[in-house]
Amino acid sequence: MTNRRKFIKKAALGSVAISSLYTHASNTNEDVSTKNLLKTNVIKKPIIISTWRHGLAANEEAWQQLKNKKPTLDAIVSGVGIPEGDPEVRSVGYGGLPDREGKVTLDACIMDYNSDCGSVSFLQGIKHPIAVAKKVLEETPHVMLTGKGALQFALEKGFEEENLLTEKSEKRWKKWLEDSKYKPVINIENHDTISMLVLDEEGNLYGGCTTSGAAWKMHGRVGDSPIIGAGLFLDNEVGAAAATGLGEAVIRTAGSAMVVELMRQGKSPTEACKEIVERIYKKHLNHKDMAYLQVGFIAVNKQGEHGGYSIRPGFNYAVYDEEKGNRMEKAASKIVRKKD
Ligand code: SD4
């Protein structure tokens, strides 16, 4: 037996011993929290929710995949793959607005009900970063690969390298270069990062998130979207949450993880999103980022209830369920328009 095989055998024996020691303790914890959380027997599933209007096409694709009995992670990859591949969507994948150096750099992550996750950040030249994130989840011992290493991994897995800067996005960048003022461009009322959350037929939660990030960012900047706990988080006992908006603000506050924790404490998805948005708003009152601060969250719980909330008005998200089909839902906001 080689040393490596001996090591693996020893480690496996070790884990059997450890898991038998801990079985009782972890089962007890699970029973308590699950009992508290399942307040109703009526569970609306499956349900898919996705940020912004481009979520409609993403939901449609993911829903078809689920109905065709495809694995839920594949449904997410195909669903958010629609805006990733669409050159008219300027904030995700191909056609995304570049950084200050004219480079399109992408962030994405994906997570399943086992808390397994995969993520890529600062990835260039690959149209579907979410698909690479899924490979990180499934085929590596790690959670996140970044930059050149992420690209190297993608190429090894057969992804094709291509130019993601479209003519239209290059034109916008050249225009920006004329005075090169660094002001993050965060879409307040349009569409931006796509985050998708799914409660599937089995009652299991999954999520994915993909973006080209803030336009004109510094080369090398990574936002919240590939960071588990910030741009996306789920706990299969509780619910799932995802963010859009100024990534720095979401990272500073561990946004999506906090939304899930509030749902654990009994808040509805909307209440949980609202409380964290208000916390972020308060923490930034005297902050340089306040002038353009926009953050929005979406969330879904184990019962299939959904919600969203944002700092500024204009945030909406797409919801697909059996009862009402695929439609847009308007999220309430902390700041309201005078006429609202
Ligand atoms: C980022 N959160 O990179 C992303 C971008 C985004 O609305 O969602 N903007 O900061």
Boltz pocket constraint, residues with backbone or C-beta under 6 A from the ligand:
constraints:
  - pocket:
      binder: B
      contacts: [[A, 185], [A, 186], [A, 187], [A, 192], [A, 193], [A, 211], [A, 212], [A, 213], [A, 214], [A, 222], [A, 223], [A, 224], [A, 225], [A, 243], [A, 244], [A, 245], [A, 246], [A, 247], [A, 248], [A, 294]]
      max_distance: 6.0
